[in-house]
Amino acid sequence: MTIRNKEQHMKIVLFGASGNIGRPTTEELLRRGHTVTAVTRAGHVDGLTHKALTVTTGDVTDAAAVAGLAASHDAVLSAVGPRIGQENDRATIVGAARALIDGLRRAGVTRLVTIGGAGSLRTPTGARVMDDPDFPALWKANAEAQSEALDLYRGVHDLDWTYVSPAAVIAAGERTGAYRSAGDTLLTDDDGNSRISYADYAIALADTIESGTAIRRRITVAY
């Protein structure tokens, strides 16, 4: 395991760089002085330019494409997720997991940080969040696919992967720089709420990829 620090420059490939999570994560990594190859479906991130930023197209479900993009980089960060209700959740999420695992092996890159879902986190009773009768039906297929992807990663012992689940609610909000982290249990505040902003989730993702910790583990972050 390699321990890194915030003063060490890294070359990072970021899949899904134009999304609600990918965009602030790209900005956060650039803010910290890293070089980012941002991969999007359209090949651009609207309104974002930087001397250390390269934007390109690429398919995260294609292992050969992943390998080609990851080559000569220090790490890969995946912020890819399907458009809820518009795409096949399993094809995107599980397909991406398989291609990232295969592609990184081909490229000889071992460090991977990927966003995950909150549905497979455990409540204090030990039940999964997504098994609650009130869990939104619209999100069920996504949660099941995220859980399957996590199981795939847990079978991988030759890559330094970290699967980062957000709080139950992740939405636009301020960048506070404050968050808590845990393992497989949903984090809630004193009022029972579980939430985090996209901006602070991005900070947690950047912290995770920089530190080189939480290797071959799922973690979760929330206020």
Number of C-alpha atoms within 10 A of each C-alpha: 11 11 9 16 13 14 10 10 14 20 18 25 27 28 29 27 29 25 16 18 25 27 21 20 27 30 20 20 25 16 12 15 15 21 22 25 22 26 28 22 15 11 15 17 21 8 5 12 12 11 8 14 18 16 20 17 16 19 18 27 20 16 23 18 16 27 22 14 26 26 17 14 19 18 23 27 27 24 24 25 22 15 11 12 11 7 12 14 22 18 13 20 25 21 17 24 23 17 20 27 22 16 25 24 17 16 18 15 20 18 23 25 25 22 24 27 24 27 25 23 26 18 16 11 7 10 13 17 20 24 13 11 8 8 13 9 11 10 15 15 16 26 25 19 23 26 21 17 21 23 12 14 22 15 9 12 10 11 18 21 27 27 25 27 27 27 25 20 13 19 14 12 11 11 15 11 11 13 15 12 18 14 16 19 20 25 25 17 10 6 6 8 14 19 20 24 22 23 25 26 30 25 21 24 26 19 17 20 27 22 13 20 17 18 19 20 16 22 22 25 26 26 18
